[in-house]
Amino acid sequence: MRRAVSSQAAAALCAALLCNGAASQVGTTAVQALLDQLDERYERGDVRGYVAAFDPDNRGAVAMMQRRIERQIAASRSRERTSTVLAGPTSIGERTMFRVRHDIQLVSQLGVRRTLVEDTYLALRADGSQLTPTFAVEMVPEMDCVQSDKFACPACNYEVGGVDGFLCVPLRSERSLALESASFYLIGTDVVCDVHVQVQSRPQTAQRAARSLAEAFAELAPAAEVGLVTAWVPPAHADAPPAGMDSAQVVVKLRGDSDAGGRAVFRVVTFGGLQHILLTRGDGESLDAAAAPLRALYASYSLIERDRDVVEAAALPLRHHLGSSFDGVRYDNARFGVTFAGPAGWRPEHRVGGARFRARWSAPDGSQLWLNGYGVPTGSASWTRRDADRWIDDRFRARSLYPVSSQPDGVDPGWHEGAGGAPERSVVLELRGEAPPGTPRRRVLHVQLHEDLLLIVDGYGVSLESEQAALATRASLRRAP
């Protein structure tokens, strides 16, 4: 196990290198000594000791860090981690920020080695000779949308940020299940504003969208109370709201330790199917104390192009982030070179989620078919048949779905070379055991394997005719070489 500095030596070095305890003067050498301590605890599997090193400003962020580390440790019999400072120091209020890279080697229980690379923002507080981490949150390695301290996306047609005291942290789309997202942390507090971009297949009013989001959020929180949906107009557009823009807000009150409790405030701006969502959350007392910087953050939100057509407003983000477009029931993805034709007469829809791209076709009788494109799993160099089989089997066995004993004609559950030259396999599955009323008893699955992309066509037919229509689409799945 690699370790150049012992915990005791690192602690002593850390204290010696603090420049008179001034947060703005914390040096990278002192931070590296602290990172060595954390790496050592990570490698030992000492989650409790790792988390105990933090005095959290934002308990939610530290809890997310803890869950990520717990999953990695539980999935490995041994591990190594080397952490290095990529950028910093940067002072935000009374905290000093560093960007840190973690190079991780995990050896699974079966001896399979995986390599992970994680980037995080680390916040530190210097109290005399004591250097204390208060915050650590994962971020995406590339930050194309962060410009001049603002989070801006011309395709999604908005910008927000650039407000003193806030740290903008772009998030992975597979974690946020959104086209794009970023969290604005008010450093030194538990206040955070999450910004998400979604595209719905059918336009919603802002009032309905806000209510749906709040109710879904409340289902996850005990004793949550959803308030009334009220009017809210982004301050930048209060004098002249653009044509087609709709906006609203709703407050969800949460049970908390303080008298004020916790709150989550959803602010939603819609243009047809496009939704900009600003979710502000934190302890009620903290939110009240942060009223001024939060007003400044809301005031920083604005549309880049104020006269964009509502249809184009939804189409541009889909093409930019996913590469997706429809021509009738035919799906084209220019970014990944994928084409697919859904069943004739079924209604196509773009969907947003953790995959690289998603699409859905719905039949009048309630049958559905999905196309999902999944990127290479974190820690793997490429997709393999073994990884694909394991991922697929785990996914469907969790739903009690197993291959039918007699597969339909032309359905080959084993891997074979498809018409386009890529490895493929198909299978019809059946549900075994009890299930809620209305749950489909059979599913069709078609998989096409590429080194950088796993394509999955997955769905069900309410009738035998619909199932056959879904199966017949397999031959249309192509990826340009």
Secondary structure, DSSP 4 states (H G I P E B T S, - for coil): ---SS-HHHHHHHHHHHSSTT-GGG--HHHHHHHHHHHHHHHHHT-HHHHHHT---SSHHHHHHHHHHHHHHHHT-SEEEEEEEEEEEEEEETTEEEEEEEEEEEEE-TTS-EEEEEEEEEEEEEEETTEEEEEEEEEE-S--TTEETTEEEETTTTEEEE--TTEEEEE--HHHHTSSEEEEEEETTSS-EEEEEEEE-SS---HHHHHHHHHHHHHTTSTT-EE---EE---GGGSSSPPTTEEEEEEEEEE--SSTT-EEEEEEEEEETTEEEEEEEEEEHHHHHHTHHHHHHHHHH-B-S-TT--HHHHHHHHHHHHT-EEEETTEEEETTTTEEEEPPTTPEEEEE-SSSSEEEEEE-TTS-EEEEEEEEPPTT-SS--HHHHHHHHHHHHHTTTEEE-SSPPTT---S-EE-TTSSEEEEEEEEE-S---TT--SEEEEEEEEETTEEEEEEEE-SSHHHHHHHHHGGGG-EE--
